[in-house]
Amino acid sequence: MPVLGYLSTARLENVSLAVRQGLAEIGYVEGKNLRIESRSAEGHYDRLPVLAAELVRVNAEVIIAAGGNAPALAAKAAAATIPIVFLSGGDPVRAGLVSTLSRPGGNITGVTTAFSALGPKRIQLLQQLIPHARSIGALVNPNYPEADVQARELQEATATTGQQIRVVRASTQREIEAAFADLAEKHTEALVVANDPFFDSLRGELAKLAARDAIPAIYPGREYVAAGGLISYGPDLPDAARQAGVYAGRILKGEKPAELPVLQPTKFGLAINLGTAKALRLTIPQSLLLRADEVIQ
């Protein structure tokens, strides 16, 4: 029975289930003709190298590395020849994972969700939602490999609008709570939550903190809105995870990662929670409602 390694920055059940769905589409079912060895860093990026080495020791034939570029980089450092399929919101070319998206080269390919590049678009949506907001906050995890890029792009997006953006950094639950308290004290009028797998694993808590402090916030994906967040914009993460599972299955059947182009999202979804908007005493513009792919009552 072949062994598939699954290395993730944080536990995300919807992603894990979607990966298994993709594997099943190719004919691999856990416990029937596939063994899956899962390792999660639980939001602690520094644990990834040790966990990647564990997957090498259990003879994983393919490693799926999910949650930013860091898991794939750790797997690459631990395994020079084991095929790796990444699922990342970062830029895999800039990170040195692949040569180009169309011709990855080497033993790595995967799916990029482009989450990290969508910060400026989320700023635009906040401007439509709260046009008079002048003080905007951005919550970024400093341990996320592209955190500085995220912060810089958000600052550039507000440089010509007359708005002030204040970047707060948090990498633990305690730091997140302190960051929200600081944002509330500074009378922050809106918030952008940057893409980060650790934040994803705490989406319910983030939505509650934003509600507690009455801060309208935009998030990377619809899962936040389903958990009570106000608005989100981003690609379909479960579908991207399913595609990663499909790629892993194809490689187990003999295809080479170097010949599988990096997949990119083709559809981006806008989700809005009207119940949260009502609690915040916000009226969602009709233009946004008409564009929304999902509206939660």
N, C-alpha and C positions, 0 to 999 in steps of 0.2 A: 504494500500500500504506500503510494508516494506521500511525502510529507511537505506540506505547505506552511511556510512561516508567515505569521501576520504580526508585523511590528507597528505599533501606533503610539502617537504622542499622548493620547488620552482615550479613555473608553467612550465610544460612541456606538450605541447598540444599533441605531438605524444604519450606520455605515457598515458595521459588521454583518448585519443581515443582508444588506444589498450586495456585499462582496460574495456572500454565499449563494445568493440568487444568480449572480453572474457565472459562478463556477458551475452551478447546476445546469445552466443553459448549455454548457459545453459537455456536460455529462459527469461532473465530479460532485459527489455528495459526501459530506463529512460523515465518517463512521461506516460508510458503505464501500467506497473505493478511494477515500482520501482521509489523511490524518492532518488536522490543523493544529499547529502549535502557536498559541497567541501570547504576545508579550506587550504590555502597556506601560509606558513611563509615567502614567497618572499625572501628566502635566509637568513632570520634572525632566526637562530636556537633557540634563547631564547624565541621566540613567540610560539613554538610548544606546551608547556604545557597548555597554555590558549586556544589554538585552539582545542586541544584534549578534554579539559573540555567542550567546546561548543558542540562538537559532542555527548558527553554523554548527555548533556541537551536536545538535539533534539531527543533523544531516538534512536540513530543509533543501528541497530541490528547486524551489522558487520562493522568493520572499516578497510579500506585498508590504510596502512601506507607506503608511497612511498618516496624514496630519502635518502638512508642511514639507519642506525639503529636508529637514533635519533627520527624520527616520531613514530616508533613502541615502543620505550622506553617511550615516552611521553604518547602514548595511553595506554600502559600497566599500567603506574602510575595513569592514570585517570580512567581506567576501569578495575576492577579486574576480571570481568566475561564476558564482551562483547568480542566475538571472534574477533581476529585481524589477518589480512593477510598482511605481510610485503613484500615490494619490495626493496631490499637493495643490495648494492655492498660490504657491510662489512661482517664480520664474525658473524652470529647470535648466535653461541654457545659462543664465546668469550665475546660477549656483554651481555650474560645472558638472551637472549630472549627465547631460547629453550634449552632443555637438550641435545639432539642430533639431527642431521639432519634427521635420519630415524624415530625417535620417539620423536617428539617435546615436547609432554606433555603439560598440561595446556591449555590455551585458545588462543595460538598463533602458527601460521605456516606461510608459505609464500614461496617466491622465492628469492634466493640469486644469484646475477649475477657474483660474484667473481671479480668485477672490481678492487677492491683495491689490490688484490693479484697479479695483472698482471703487476705491475710497472717494475719488473726486466725483463720481457719479452719485454716490450717496449724499455728498455735500449738496449737489444740485437738487436732489429730491427734498432734502431738509429745507432748502431755500424756498421751494414751492409750498411745502407744508407749513412752514413758519417764516413767512417773508420778512417779518420785522425783527427776527432774532439777530442779535449782534455778538453775543457771547456763546461760542460753541465749544464743547469739550470733545476730546477724542481719547478713548480708552485703548491703550496699546499694551501688549505683553512684551516687556523688554527681552525676554528669553526667546521670543519668536525670531528666527533668523533674519526675516525681512522687516523687523520692527522699525528700523531707522528709515527704510524706504517708505513704509506706510506713513510714518509721521511727516516725512518731507513732502510727499505727494498731497497729503491733506493740508499742510501749511501752504503749499503752492496754489491749491484749489481755492483758498480763501484770500489769497494775497491781493486780488483785484476786486474783491466784492465789498470791502469795507468792514468785513466781519473779523472778529478776533477768535482764533482757535487756540485752545489751551490743551496741550497733550499731557495726559496723566498716565503713569505707567504702573502696572500691577501684575504680579506673577503668582500670587497666592490668594486664597479667599480672604485672608485678613487684609492684605493690601488692596484688594478690590473694594472691600467695605470702607476702608479709609479713603480710597479714591473718590467714591461716591459722596462721602461726607464732605470732602474737600470741594467737589463740584457744586454741591448744594450750598455750601457756605459762600462760594464765589458767585452765587446766583446764575449758574449756567442755564441758558435758555434752551439748549438742544445738545444732543450727544450722538457721536458716531462711535459705535463699537467696532473695532478693527477685527479682521479675520484672525482667529487663533484657535487651534484645537482645544486648548484648555478652557478658553471662554465658551466654546461650543458645549463642553461637558457640563458647564454651569449656567446654561442659558436660562433655566427657570429662576435661579437666584439673581441673575443680572436683571431679568425683567421685573422681579419683585423690588429690587433696590431702586430701579428707575421709577417704578410706580410710587414707592414710599417717598421719594424725594421730588415727585412730580416733574421729572425731567423727560421730555419727549426724546426718544432714542430711535436710531435706525441701526439695523443689524445686518450681518452678512447673509443670512438665509432664513427661509420661511419657518424653520423649526423654532426659531426664537419667537416668532409671531404666534405660533401655535401654543407656545409656553406662556403667552401673555404679553409679549413685546408689542410695541406700537406698529412698526413698519420695517420691512426688510427688502433688500434687493440683492439678487445674486443668482448663480446657476443652480441647477438641480443636483445637490450633493449626493443623494442616494443613487441617482442614475449614473453619476460619475463613478461611484463606488462599484456599481454593478458592472460598468465597463472595465474597471480594473480587475474584477473577478473573471470576466470573460477573457481578458488578456492573459491572466495567470493560467487559466485552463488551456488556452491555445499553446502557451509555452510548454506546459506539462505534456502536451501532445506532440511536441517536437519543433514548434516554430521558434525562430530566433528573435530575441528582443531587438537586435540591431535592425531587423527588417520590419518592425512594427512601429509606424509613426506615432508620436505622442499625440494623444487625442485632446481636443479642445472643446469647450462648451459651445453649443450653437444656439441655445435658448436661455434667456435670463428672465427670472420671474420677480414680480413685484407683489408683495403680500401686505395686507393691512388688517389690523385688528380694530374693529369699530368699537368694541366694548372698552378697550383700553383708551381709545380716543375720547370716548364719552367721559370716562373717569378723569381724564386730563383736561376736560372741557375744551377739547379741540374740535373744530369742524374741518373734516377732510375735504379739500377742494374737489369739485366734481371732475376736474381734469385728471386728478390722480386716481379717483375711483374708476373712471372709465378705462384707465390704463392698467389697472390692477389685474393680475392673473388669479388672485385669490383674496377674497374678503371674508374675514371671520367676524361673525356677529357677536 
